[in-house]
Amino acid sequence: MSKGSRVSHGYCPDCFDRTMERAQGWLLARSAGNRGLALGR
């Protein structure tokens, strides 16, 4: 159990996949927001 808790900082496949999905969504939303700001101004 100690190994699992130690490696649970985004290194297990499930956690890593979830983190990558979140990062991609955040980057997409951010780029879309930047595009919207650039077009708006």
N, C-alpha and C positions, 0 to 999 in steps of 0.2 A: 504493500500500500504506500510505503514511503516513496518508493520509486515513482509510482503513478502520480502522487501529489507533487513530487518535485518536477516532473516532466509535463505538468498540466498547464504550462504557460504558453499555450498555442503551439506546442510541438507534437501533440498527438494528432493523428490524421483528421479526426472529426473536428477537433477544436481548430486546427489549421484551416480546414475547408471552410468552416463557419467564419473564421476571421477574414479569409480571402474574399468570401462572398460579401461580407460587410464592407471591406476595404474597396472592392470594386463598385458596390452600390454608392459608397460615399464619394469615390472619385467621379463616378458618372454624374451624381447629383451636383457635385462641386463644379465640374466642367460645364454642365448644363447651366448652372447658376452664373458662372463667369461669362458664358456665351450670352445669356440673357442680359446681363449687365452691359456687356460690350455693345450688343445690338440696341439696348435701350438708350445708351448714351451715344 
